[in-house]
């Protein structure tokens, strides 16, 4: 029996990395079942697993999944009831966003942040391609930075083309396992290329594979960017349906609402039109950002956010 980490999943086969640096292609043991899990992928990249080698073969069988420390999950698409675990057991996530070329909507950003909050995953928001920003765009960018920093999120400005902010980007990644997420075209491969060109080529290949008409499938893959520093790349996410978050809990994952919840008159307040709602009062007084509140309402209605 050997312990390892899943670095790649392509449906029925999983690549497992062991402590001695060896990789092995593995599949699930015949009777392997996960209680109560209805995901399209029972095993995800980042999962810690126990493997037994198949007799007289270079392949292995996954016989046990260690309990996950955390994970990021989404609905496979907005028509599906099935869910997909994007990745598991990460130290942090980096959400790569672009205000233009392509535009990342605040709705998508907030859905990702809510999902990360629900599973206690720290997030850094990386505003990429800032070399393309004119003065007006820089003003909008500064407003976003001020908002998200006030909520406790770290933000970075980067430009792979100008190699701007790359040292800070690399420093945040150092010695951690980080999920990189964002829409297609936001420049994840270009940013990685600035640190390790060899990895960037492989990341690009993963992303391109996903883009060839396979909207509902996202093959994540873990790479060792530098010794001891791992990234989990997810090909561009088009939509991010929330999973397993109850209406009453949703506001708990908005830091600005969370700190006011105990001040609401009713303990099951949804912050819609209830009397004595501290969140609505804060919204009127300008202490809660209106766009974030609109995104909260959208999530309550369970509308999927597209870009």
NURORO-905795 format. One record per residue (C-alpha): residue number from 1; chain; x, y, z; residue in three letters. Coordinates in Angstrom, 1 decimal, padded with zeros to 4 digits. Last residue first. Example, Ala and Ser with C-alpha at 12.3 -4.5 7.8 and 13.67 -1.06 7.14 Angstrom:
# NURORO-905795
<node i="2" ch="A" x="013.7" y="-001.1" z="007.1" aa="Ser"/>
<node i="1" ch="A" x="012.3" y="-004.5" z="007.8" aa="Ala"/>
This chain:
# NURORO-905795
<node i="307" ch="A" x="-019.3" y="035.7" z="-019.1" aa="Unk"/>
<node i="306" ch="A" x="-022.0" y="033.5" z="-017.5" aa="Unk"/>
<node i="305" ch="A" x="-023.4" y="033.7" z="-014.0" aa="Unk"/>
<node i="304" ch="A" x="-026.0" y="031.0" z="-013.2" aa="Unk"/>
<node i="303" ch="A" x="-029.2" y="032.3" z="-011.5" aa="Unk"/>
<node i="302" ch="A" x="-029.8" y="030.7" z="-008.2" aa="Unk"/>
<node i="301" ch="A" x="-032.4" y="033.3" z="-007.1" aa="Unk"/>
<node i="300" ch="A" x="-030.4" y="033.7" z="-003.9" aa="Unk"/>
<node i="299" ch="A" x="-027.3" y="033.9" z="-006.1" aa="Unk"/>
<node i="298" ch="A" x="-028.8" y="036.7" z="-008.1" aa="Unk"/>
<node i="297" ch="A" x="-029.7" y="038.5" z="-004.9" aa="Unk"/>
<node i="296" ch="A" x="-026.1" y="038.2" z="-003.6" aa="Unk"/>
<node i="295" ch="A" x="-024.9" y="039.6" z="-007.0" aa="Unk"/>
<node i="294" ch="A" x="-027.2" y="042.6" z="-006.5" aa="Unk"/>
<node i="293" ch="A" x="-025.7" y="043.0" z="-003.0" aa="Unk"/>
<node i="292" ch="A" x="-022.1" y="042.9" z="-004.4" aa="Unk"/>
<node i="291" ch="A" x="-023.1" y="045.6" z="-007.0" aa="Unk"/>
<node i="290" ch="A" x="-024.6" y="047.8" z="-004.2" aa="Unk"/>
<node i="289" ch="A" x="-021.5" y="047.7" z="-002.0" aa="Unk"/>
<node i="288" ch="A" x="-022.3" y="047.6" z="001.7" aa="Unk"/>
<node i="287" ch="A" x="-021.5" y="050.5" z="003.9" aa="Unk"/>
<node i="286" ch="A" x="-023.4" y="053.0" z="001.7" aa="Unk"/>
<node i="285" ch="A" x="-026.0" y="054.0" z="004.3" aa="Unk"/>
<node i="284" ch="A" x="-028.8" y="052.3" z="002.4" aa="Unk"/>
<node i="283" ch="A" x="-026.8" y="049.0" z="002.1" aa="Unk"/>
<node i="282" ch="A" x="-026.0" y="049.2" z="005.9" aa="Unk"/>
<node i="281" ch="A" x="-029.7" y="049.5" z="006.6" aa="Unk"/>
<node i="280" ch="A" x="-030.4" y="046.6" z="004.3" aa="Unk"/>
<node i="279" ch="A" x="-027.8" y="044.5" z="006.1" aa="Unk"/>
<node i="278" ch="A" x="-029.1" y="045.4" z="009.6" aa="Unk"/>
<node i="277" ch="A" x="-032.6" y="044.2" z="008.7" aa="Unk"/>
<node i="276" ch="A" x="-035.1" y="045.6" z="011.2" aa="Unk"/>
<node i="275" ch="A" x="-038.1" y="044.9" z="009.0" aa="Unk"/>
<node i="274" ch="A" x="-037.6" y="042.2" z="006.3" aa="Unk"/>
<node i="273" ch="A" x="-037.3" y="043.3" z="002.7" aa="Unk"/>
<node i="272" ch="A" x="-034.6" y="041.1" z="001.2" aa="Unk"/>
<node i="271" ch="A" x="-031.9" y="040.5" z="003.9" aa="Unk"/>
<node i="270" ch="A" x="-032.6" y="036.8" z="004.2" aa="Unk"/>
<node i="269" ch="A" x="-033.4" y="037.1" z="007.9" aa="Unk"/>
<node i="268" ch="A" x="-033.6" y="033.8" z="009.7" aa="Unk"/>
<node i="267" ch="A" x="-032.4" y="035.3" z="013.1" aa="Unk"/>
<node i="266" ch="A" x="-035.0" y="038.1" z="012.8" aa="Unk"/>
<node i="265" ch="A" x="-034.2" y="041.6" z="014.1" aa="Unk"/>
<node i="264" ch="A" x="-030.9" y="041.7" z="012.3" aa="Unk"/>
<node i="263" ch="A" x="-027.9" y="042.7" z="014.5" aa="Unk"/>
<node i="262" ch="A" x="-026.5" y="039.1" z="014.6" aa="Unk"/>
<node i="261" ch="A" x="-026.1" y="039.1" z="010.8" aa="Unk"/>
<node i="260" ch="A" x="-024.0" y="042.3" z="010.7" aa="Unk"/>
<node i="259" ch="A" x="-020.5" y="040.8" z="010.6" aa="Unk"/>
<node i="258" ch="A" x="-021.5" y="038.2" z="008.1" aa="Unk"/>
<node i="257" ch="A" x="-022.9" y="040.8" z="005.7" aa="Unk"/>
<node i="256" ch="A" x="-019.6" y="042.4" z="005.0" aa="Unk"/>
<node i="255" ch="A" x="-017.8" y="039.0" z="004.9" aa="Unk"/>
<node i="254" ch="A" x="-020.2" y="037.6" z="002.3" aa="Unk"/>
<node i="253" ch="A" x="-020.1" y="033.9" z="003.0" aa="Unk"/>
<node i="252" ch="A" x="-022.6" y="034.1" z="005.9" aa="Unk"/>
<node i="251" ch="A" x="-025.0" y="035.8" z="003.5" aa="Unk"/>
<node i="250" ch="A" x="-025.6" y="032.4" z="001.8" aa="Unk"/>
<node i="249" ch="A" x="-026.4" y="030.4" z="004.9" aa="Unk"/>
<node i="248" ch="A" x="-030.2" y="031.1" z="005.0" aa="Unk"/>
<node i="247" ch="A" x="-030.5" y="030.3" z="001.3" aa="Unk"/>
<node i="246" ch="A" x="-028.7" y="027.0" z="001.7" aa="Unk"/>
<node i="245" ch="A" x="-025.3" y="026.4" z="000.0" aa="Unk"/>
<node i="244" ch="A" x="-024.9" y="022.8" z="-001.2" aa="Unk"/>
<node i="243" ch="A" x="-023.7" y="023.8" z="-004.7" aa="Unk"/>
<node i="242" ch="A" x="-023.3" y="027.2" z="-006.4" aa="Unk"/>
<node i="241" ch="A" x="-023.3" y="027.1" z="-010.2" aa="Unk"/>
<node i="240" ch="A" x="-020.0" y="028.5" z="-011.6" aa="Unk"/>
<node i="239" ch="A" x="-020.1" y="029.2" z="-015.3" aa="Unk"/>
<node i="238" ch="A" x="-017.5" y="029.4" z="-018.1" aa="Unk"/>
<node i="237" ch="A" x="-014.5" y="028.1" z="-016.2" aa="Unk"/>
<node i="236" ch="A" x="-011.4" y="028.3" z="-018.2" aa="Unk"/>
<node i="235" ch="A" x="-009.1" y="025.2" z="-017.7" aa="Unk"/>
<node i="234" ch="A" x="-008.3" y="024.6" z="-014.1" aa="Unk"/>
<node i="233" ch="A" x="-004.7" y="024.6" z="-013.1" aa="Unk"/>
<node i="232" ch="A" x="-003.7" y="023.2" z="-009.7" aa="Unk"/>
<node i="231" ch="A" x="-000.4" y="024.8" z="-008.8" aa="Unk"/>
<node i="230" ch="A" x="002.3" y="023.3" z="-006.6" aa="Unk"/>
<node i="229" ch="A" x="005.4" y="024.9" z="-005.0" aa="Unk"/>
<node i="228" ch="A" x="007.6" y="022.5" z="-003.1" aa="Unk"/>
<node i="227" ch="A" x="010.3" y="022.7" z="-005.8" aa="Unk"/>
<node i="226" ch="A" x="009.0" y="025.1" z="-008.5" aa="Unk"/>
<node i="225" ch="A" x="005.9" y="024.9" z="-010.6" aa="Unk"/>
<node i="224" ch="A" x="005.1" y="021.4" z="-009.5" aa="Unk"/>
<node i="223" ch="A" x="001.9" y="020.8" z="-011.6" aa="Unk"/>
<node i="222" ch="A" x="-001.6" y="019.7" z="-010.7" aa="Unk"/>
<node i="221" ch="A" x="-004.2" y="019.2" z="-013.4" aa="Unk"/>
<node i="220" ch="A" x="-007.8" y="020.1" z="-013.7" aa="Unk"/>
<node i="219" ch="A" x="-009.9" y="018.6" z="-016.5" aa="Unk"/>
<node i="218" ch="A" x="-013.0" y="020.6" z="-016.8" aa="Unk"/>
<node i="217" ch="A" x="-015.9" y="019.0" z="-018.6" aa="Unk"/>
<node i="216" ch="A" x="-019.2" y="020.8" z="-019.2" aa="Unk"/>
<node i="215" ch="A" x="-018.2" y="022.9" z="-022.1" aa="Unk"/>
<node i="214" ch="A" x="-016.3" y="020.3" z="-024.1" aa="Unk"/>
<node i="213" ch="A" x="-016.4" y="022.1" z="-027.5" aa="Unk"/>
<node i="212" ch="A" x="-012.7" y="022.1" z="-028.0" aa="Unk"/>
<node i="211" ch="A" x="-012.0" y="024.5" z="-025.1" aa="Unk"/>
<node i="210" ch="A" x="-011.1" y="021.7" z="-022.6" aa="Unk"/>
<node i="209" ch="A" x="-008.2" y="020.6" z="-024.7" aa="Unk"/>
<node i="208" ch="A" x="-006.9" y="024.1" z="-025.1" aa="Unk"/>
<node i="207" ch="A" x="-006.7" y="024.5" z="-021.4" aa="Unk"/>
<node i="206" ch="A" x="-004.8" y="021.3" z="-020.8" aa="Unk"/>
<node i="205" ch="A" x="-002.4" y="022.2" z="-023.6" aa="Unk"/>
<node i="204" ch="A" x="-001.8" y="025.7" z="-022.2" aa="Unk"/>
<node i="203" ch="A" x="-001.0" y="024.2" z="-018.8" aa="Unk"/>
<node i="202" ch="A" x="001.5" y="021.9" z="-020.5" aa="Unk"/>
<node i="201" ch="A" x="003.2" y="024.8" z="-022.2" aa="Unk"/>
<node i="200" ch="A" x="003.1" y="026.9" z="-019.0" aa="Unk"/>
<node i="199" ch="A" x="004.9" y="024.1" z="-017.1" aa="Unk"/>
<node i="198" ch="A" x="008.0" y="024.3" z="-019.4" aa="Unk"/>
<node i="197" ch="A" x="007.9" y="028.1" z="-019.3" aa="Unk"/>
<node i="196" ch="A" x="008.4" y="028.3" z="-015.5" aa="Unk"/>
<node i="195" ch="A" x="008.0" y="031.6" z="-013.8" aa="Unk"/>
<node i="194" ch="A" x="007.0" y="034.0" z="-016.6" aa="Unk"/>
<node i="193" ch="A" x="005.3" y="031.1" z="-018.4" aa="Unk"/>
<node i="192" ch="A" x="003.0" y="030.8" z="-015.3" aa="Unk"/>
<node i="191" ch="A" x="001.7" y="034.3" z="-016.0" aa="Unk"/>
<node i="190" ch="A" x="001.2" y="033.6" z="-019.7" aa="Unk"/>
<node i="189" ch="A" x="-000.6" y="030.3" z="-019.0" aa="Unk"/>
<node i="188" ch="A" x="-003.0" y="032.0" z="-016.6" aa="Unk"/>
<node i="187" ch="A" x="-003.7" y="034.8" z="-019.1" aa="Unk"/>
<node i="186" ch="A" x="-007.4" y="035.7" z="-018.7" aa="Unk"/>
<node i="185" ch="A" x="-008.2" y="034.0" z="-022.0" aa="Unk"/>
<node i="184" ch="A" x="-010.5" y="031.3" z="-020.6" aa="Unk"/>
<node i="183" ch="A" x="-012.3" y="032.4" z="-017.4" aa="Unk"/>
<node i="182" ch="A" x="-010.7" y="032.1" z="-014.0" aa="Unk"/>
<node i="181" ch="A" x="-009.0" y="029.7" z="-011.6" aa="Unk"/>
<node i="180" ch="A" x="-005.6" y="028.9" z="-010.3" aa="Unk"/>
<node i="179" ch="A" x="-005.7" y="026.5" z="-007.3" aa="Unk"/>
<node i="178" ch="A" x="-002.7" y="026.9" z="-005.1" aa="Unk"/>
<node i="177" ch="A" x="-000.6" y="024.3" z="-003.2" aa="Unk"/>
<node i="176" ch="A" x="001.9" y="026.2" z="-001.2" aa="Unk"/>
<node i="175" ch="A" x="005.7" y="026.6" z="-000.9" aa="Unk"/>
<node i="174" ch="A" x="005.7" y="029.9" z="-002.8" aa="Unk"/>
<node i="173" ch="A" x="002.5" y="030.9" z="-004.7" aa="Unk"/>
<node i="172" ch="A" x="002.2" y="034.3" z="-003.0" aa="Unk"/>
<node i="171" ch="A" x="005.9" y="035.0" z="-003.7" aa="Unk"/>
<node i="170" ch="A" x="005.5" y="034.1" z="-007.4" aa="Unk"/>
<node i="169" ch="A" x="002.7" y="036.7" z="-007.9" aa="Unk"/>
<node i="168" ch="A" x="004.7" y="039.3" z="-006.0" aa="Unk"/>
<node i="167" ch="A" x="007.7" y="038.6" z="-008.3" aa="Unk"/>
<node i="166" ch="A" x="005.5" y="038.6" z="-011.4" aa="Unk"/>
<node i="165" ch="A" x="004.0" y="042.1" z="-010.6" aa="Unk"/>
<node i="164" ch="A" x="004.9" y="043.4" z="-014.1" aa="Unk"/>
<node i="163" ch="A" x="006.5" y="041.1" z="-016.6" aa="Unk"/>
<node i="162" ch="A" x="005.4" y="043.5" z="-019.3" aa="Unk"/>
<node i="161" ch="A" x="003.4" y="040.9" z="-021.3" aa="Unk"/>
<node i="160" ch="A" x="002.7" y="038.9" z="-018.2" aa="Unk"/>
<node i="159" ch="A" x="001.0" y="041.9" z="-016.6" aa="Unk"/>
<node i="158" ch="A" x="000.0" y="041.7" z="-013.0" aa="Unk"/>
<node i="157" ch="A" x="-001.9" y="043.7" z="-010.3" aa="Unk"/>
<node i="156" ch="A" x="-002.4" y="041.8" z="-007.1" aa="Unk"/>
<node i="155" ch="A" x="-005.3" y="041.7" z="-004.6" aa="Unk"/>
<node i="154" ch="A" x="-005.5" y="040.2" z="-001.1" aa="Unk"/>
<node i="153" ch="A" x="-009.1" y="039.7" z="000.2" aa="Unk"/>
<node i="152" ch="A" x="-010.2" y="041.0" z="003.6" aa="Unk"/>
<node i="151" ch="A" x="-013.5" y="042.7" z="002.7" aa="Unk"/>
<node i="150" ch="A" x="-011.8" y="046.1" z="002.5" aa="Unk"/>
<node i="149" ch="A" x="-009.3" y="044.6" z="000.1" aa="Unk"/>
<node i="148" ch="A" x="-012.2" y="043.6" z="-002.1" aa="Unk"/>
<node i="147" ch="A" x="-013.7" y="047.1" z="-002.3" aa="Unk"/>
<node i="146" ch="A" x="-010.5" y="049.1" z="-002.6" aa="Unk"/>
<node i="145" ch="A" x="-009.2" y="046.8" z="-005.3" aa="Unk"/>
<node i="144" ch="A" x="-012.5" y="047.0" z="-007.3" aa="Unk"/>
<node i="143" ch="A" x="-012.4" y="050.8" z="-007.0" aa="Unk"/>
<node i="142" ch="A" x="-008.8" y="050.9" z="-008.2" aa="Unk"/>
<node i="141" ch="A" x="-009.7" y="048.8" z="-011.2" aa="Unk"/>
<node i="140" ch="A" x="-012.5" y="051.1" z="-012.2" aa="Unk"/>
<node i="139" ch="A" x="-010.0" y="054.1" z="-012.0" aa="Unk"/>
<node i="138" ch="A" x="-007.4" y="052.1" z="-014.0" aa="Unk"/>
<node i="137" ch="A" x="-010.1" y="051.5" z="-016.7" aa="Unk"/>
<node i="136" ch="A" x="-010.6" y="055.2" z="-017.0" aa="Unk"/>
<node i="135" ch="A" x="-006.9" y="055.9" z="-017.4" aa="Unk"/>
<node i="134" ch="A" x="-006.3" y="053.2" z="-020.0" aa="Unk"/>
<node i="133" ch="A" x="-005.7" y="049.6" z="-019.1" aa="Unk"/>
<node i="132" ch="A" x="-004.0" y="047.2" z="-021.5" aa="Unk"/>
<node i="131" ch="A" x="-000.8" y="047.0" z="-019.4" aa="Unk"/>
<node i="130" ch="A" x="-003.1" y="045.8" z="-016.6" aa="Unk"/>
<node i="129" ch="A" x="-003.3" y="042.4" z="-018.3" aa="Unk"/>
<node i="128" ch="A" x="-004.1" y="040.6" z="-015.0" aa="Unk"/>
<node i="127" ch="A" x="-006.0" y="041.6" z="-011.9" aa="Unk"/>
<node i="126" ch="A" x="-005.1" y="038.8" z="-009.5" aa="Unk"/>
<node i="125" ch="A" x="-007.6" y="038.2" z="-006.6" aa="Unk"/>
<node i="124" ch="A" x="-006.0" y="036.3" z="-003.8" aa="Unk"/>
<node i="123" ch="A" x="-008.3" y="033.8" z="-002.1" aa="Unk"/>
<node i="122" ch="A" x="-008.1" y="031.9" z="001.3" aa="Unk"/>
<node i="121" ch="A" x="-010.1" y="028.6" z="001.2" aa="Unk"/>
<node i="120" ch="A" x="-012.5" y="028.1" z="004.1" aa="Unk"/>
<node i="119" ch="A" x="-014.9" y="025.8" z="002.3" aa="Unk"/>
<node i="118" ch="A" x="-017.9" y="028.2" z="002.2" aa="Unk"/>
<node i="117" ch="A" x="-015.6" y="031.1" z="001.8" aa="Unk"/>
<node i="116" ch="A" x="-014.2" y="029.6" z="-001.4" aa="Unk"/>
<node i="115" ch="A" x="-017.7" y="029.1" z="-002.9" aa="Unk"/>
<node i="114" ch="A" x="-018.6" y="032.7" z="-001.9" aa="Unk"/>
<node i="113" ch="A" x="-015.4" y="034.0" z="-003.6" aa="Unk"/>
<node i="112" ch="A" x="-016.1" y="032.1" z="-006.8" aa="Unk"/>
<node i="111" ch="A" x="-019.7" y="033.4" z="-006.9" aa="Unk"/>
<node i="110" ch="A" x="-018.4" y="036.9" z="-006.2" aa="Unk"/>
<node i="109" ch="A" x="-015.9" y="036.8" z="-009.1" aa="Unk"/>
<node i="108" ch="A" x="-018.6" y="035.4" z="-011.5" aa="Unk"/>
<node i="107" ch="A" x="-021.0" y="038.2" z="-010.5" aa="Unk"/>
<node i="106" ch="A" x="-018.3" y="040.8" z="-010.7" aa="Unk"/>
<node i="105" ch="A" x="-018.0" y="039.9" z="-014.4" aa="Unk"/>
<node i="104" ch="A" x="-014.7" y="039.0" z="-015.9" aa="Unk"/>
<node i="103" ch="A" x="-014.2" y="040.9" z="-019.2" aa="Unk"/>
<node i="102" ch="A" x="-012.1" y="039.1" z="-021.9" aa="Unk"/>
<node i="101" ch="A" x="-010.2" y="041.0" z="-023.2" aa="Unk"/>
<node i="100" ch="A" x="-011.3" y="043.5" z="-020.5" aa="Unk"/>
<node i="99" ch="A" x="-011.6" y="043.7" z="-016.7" aa="Unk"/>
<node i="98" ch="A" x="-009.4" y="040.7" z="-016.4" aa="Unk"/>
<node i="97" ch="A" x="-009.5" y="038.2" z="-013.6" aa="Unk"/>
<node i="96" ch="A" x="-007.2" y="035.5" z="-012.2" aa="Unk"/>
<node i="95" ch="A" x="-008.7" y="034.0" z="-009.0" aa="Unk"/>
<node i="94" ch="A" x="-005.9" y="032.6" z="-007.0" aa="Unk"/>
<node i="93" ch="A" x="-006.8" y="029.9" z="-004.5" aa="Unk"/>
<node i="92" ch="A" x="-005.3" y="028.8" z="-001.2" aa="Unk"/>
<node i="91" ch="A" x="-003.8" y="025.9" z="000.7" aa="Unk"/>
<node i="90" ch="A" x="-005.5" y="023.3" z="-001.5" aa="Unk"/>
<node i="89" ch="A" x="-006.9" y="020.0" z="-000.5" aa="Unk"/>
<node i="88" ch="A" x="-009.3" y="019.3" z="-003.3" aa="Unk"/>
<node i="87" ch="A" x="-009.9" y="020.3" z="-006.9" aa="Unk"/>
<node i="86" ch="A" x="-012.7" y="021.1" z="-009.4" aa="Unk"/>
<node i="85" ch="A" x="-015.3" y="018.8" z="-007.7" aa="Unk"/>
<node i="84" ch="A" x="-018.1" y="018.4" z="-010.2" aa="Unk"/>
<node i="83" ch="A" x="-021.8" y="018.4" z="-009.5" aa="Unk"/>
<node i="82" ch="A" x="-024.7" y="016.7" z="-011.2" aa="Unk"/>
<node i="81" ch="A" x="-028.1" y="018.4" z="-011.2" aa="Unk"/>
<node i="80" ch="A" x="-027.4" y="019.6" z="-014.7" aa="Unk"/>
<node i="79" ch="A" x="-029.1" y="022.4" z="-016.7" aa="Unk"/>
<node i="78" ch="A" x="-026.8" y="025.2" z="-015.3" aa="Unk"/>
<node i="77" ch="A" x="-023.6" y="023.2" z="-016.0" aa="Unk"/>
<node i="76" ch="A" x="-021.4" y="020.8" z="-014.1" aa="Unk"/>
<node i="75" ch="A" x="-022.6" y="022.5" z="-010.8" aa="Unk"/>
<node i="74" ch="A" x="-019.6" y="023.6" z="-008.9" aa="Unk"/>
<node i="73" ch="A" x="-017.2" y="022.4" z="-006.2" aa="Unk"/>
<node i="72" ch="A" x="-014.0" y="023.7" z="-004.7" aa="Unk"/>
<node i="71" ch="A" x="-012.5" y="021.5" z="-002.0" aa="Unk"/>
<node i="70" ch="A" x="-011.3" y="021.4" z="001.6" aa="Unk"/>
<node i="69" ch="A" x="-009.4" y="019.2" z="004.1" aa="Unk"/>
<node i="68" ch="A" x="-010.7" y="016.1" z="002.2" aa="Unk"/>
<node i="67" ch="A" x="-011.0" y="012.8" z="004.0" aa="Unk"/>
<node i="66" ch="A" x="-008.4" y="010.3" z="002.7" aa="Unk"/>
<node i="65" ch="A" x="-009.7" y="008.3" z="-000.3" aa="Unk"/>
<node i="64" ch="A" x="-009.0" y="004.5" z="-000.2" aa="Unk"/>
<node i="63" ch="A" x="-008.4" y="001.6" z="-002.6" aa="Unk"/>
<node i="62" ch="A" x="-007.0" y="003.4" z="-005.7" aa="Unk"/>
<node i="61" ch="A" x="-005.7" y="000.6" z="-007.9" aa="Unk"/>
<node i="60" ch="A" x="-002.2" y="000.8" z="-009.5" aa="Unk"/>
<node i="59" ch="A" x="-000.4" y="000.5" z="-012.9" aa="Unk"/>
<node i="58" ch="A" x="003.1" y="-000.6" z="-013.7" aa="Unk"/>
<node i="57" ch="A" x="001.9" y="-004.2" z="-013.9" aa="Unk"/>
<node i="56" ch="A" x="003.0" y="-007.7" z="-012.7" aa="Unk"/>
<node i="55" ch="A" x="000.4" y="-007.6" z="-009.8" aa="Unk"/>
<node i="54" ch="A" x="-001.5" y="-004.3" z="-009.7" aa="Unk"/>
<node i="53" ch="A" x="000.1" y="-001.8" z="-007.3" aa="Unk"/>
<node i="52" ch="A" x="-002.0" y="-000.8" z="-004.2" aa="Unk"/>
<node i="51" ch="A" x="-002.9" y="002.8" z="-003.8" aa="Unk"/>
<node i="50" ch="A" x="-004.1" y="004.9" z="-000.9" aa="Unk"/>
<node i="49" ch="A" x="-005.3" y="008.4" z="-001.8" aa="Unk"/>
<node i="48" ch="A" x="-004.9" y="012.1" z="-001.1" aa="Unk"/>
<node i="47" ch="A" x="-007.1" y="014.2" z="-003.4" aa="Unk"/>
<node i="46" ch="A" x="-005.4" y="017.2" z="-005.0" aa="Unk"/>
<node i="45" ch="A" x="-007.0" y="016.5" z="-008.4" aa="Unk"/>
<node i="44" ch="A" x="-010.4" y="014.9" z="-007.8" aa="Unk"/>
<node i="43" ch="A" x="-011.8" y="011.5" z="-007.1" aa="Unk"/>
<node i="42" ch="A" x="-015.6" y="010.7" z="-007.3" aa="Unk"/>
<node i="41" ch="A" x="-015.9" y="012.8" z="-010.5" aa="Unk"/>
<node i="40" ch="A" x="-019.4" y="013.4" z="-011.8" aa="Unk"/>
<node i="39" ch="A" x="-020.3" y="014.1" z="-008.2" aa="Unk"/>
<node i="38" ch="A" x="-023.2" y="012.5" z="-006.3" aa="Unk"/>
<node i="37" ch="A" x="-021.3" y="011.6" z="-003.1" aa="Unk"/>
<node i="36" ch="A" x="-023.4" y="010.0" z="-000.4" aa="Unk"/>
<node i="35" ch="A" x="-020.9" y="007.3" z="000.5" aa="Unk"/>
<node i="34" ch="A" x="-018.0" y="007.0" z="-001.9" aa="Unk"/>
<node i="33" ch="A" x="-017.7" y="003.6" z="-003.5" aa="Unk"/>
<node i="32" ch="A" x="-014.8" y="001.5" z="-004.6" aa="Unk"/>
<node i="31" ch="A" x="-016.0" y="-002.0" z="-005.5" aa="Unk"/>
<node i="30" ch="A" x="-013.9" y="-002.4" z="-008.6" aa="Unk"/>
<node i="29" ch="A" x="-010.8" y="-000.6" z="-007.4" aa="Unk"/>
<node i="28" ch="A" x="-010.6" y="002.9" z="-009.0" aa="Unk"/>
<node i="27" ch="A" x="-007.9" y="003.4" z="-011.6" aa="Unk"/>
<node i="26" ch="A" x="-004.2" y="004.3" z="-011.4" aa="Unk"/>
<node i="25" ch="A" x="-001.4" y="005.6" z="-013.6" aa="Unk"/>
<node i="24" ch="A" x="001.7" y="006.0" z="-011.5" aa="Unk"/>
<node i="23" ch="A" x="004.0" y="008.9" z="-010.9" aa="Unk"/>
<node i="22" ch="A" x="007.3" y="008.6" z="-008.9" aa="Unk"/>
<node i="21" ch="A" x="008.7" y="011.6" z="-007.0" aa="Unk"/>
<node i="20" ch="A" x="009.6" y="009.7" z="-003.8" aa="Unk"/>
<node i="19" ch="A" x="006.6" y="011.1" z="-002.0" aa="Unk"/>
<node i="18" ch="A" x="004.2" y="009.6" z="-004.5" aa="Unk"/>
<node i="17" ch="A" x="002.3" y="011.3" z="-007.4" aa="Unk"/>
<node i="16" ch="A" x="-000.9" y="009.7" z="-008.7" aa="Unk"/>
<node i="15" ch="A" x="-002.2" y="010.0" z="-012.2" aa="Unk"/>
<node i="14" ch="A" x="-005.9" y="009.0" z="-012.4" aa="Unk"/>
<node i="13" ch="A" x="-007.7" y="006.9" z="-015.0" aa="Unk"/>
<node i="12" ch="A" x="-011.4" y="006.5" z="-015.6" aa="Unk"/>
<node i="11" ch="A" x="-012.3" y="010.2" z="-016.3" aa="Unk"/>
<node i="10" ch="A" x="-009.1" y="012.0" z="-017.2" aa="Unk"/>
<node i="9" ch="A" x="-007.8" y="012.9" z="-013.8" aa="Unk"/>
<node i="8" ch="A" x="-004.4" y="014.4" z="-013.0" aa="Unk"/>
<node i="7" ch="A" x="-002.3" y="015.2" z="-010.0" aa="Unk"/>
<node i="6" ch="A" x="-003.8" y="012.7" z="-007.5" aa="Unk"/>
<node i="5" ch="A" x="-001.7" y="012.7" z="-004.3" aa="Unk"/>
<node i="4" ch="A" x="000.0" y="009.6" z="-002.9" aa="Unk"/>
<node i="3" ch="A" x="000.0" y="007.0" z="-000.1" aa="Unk"/>
<node i="2" ch="A" x="001.3" y="003.5" z="-000.9" aa="Unk"/>
<node i="1" ch="A" x="000.0" y="000.0" z="000.0" aa="Unk"/>
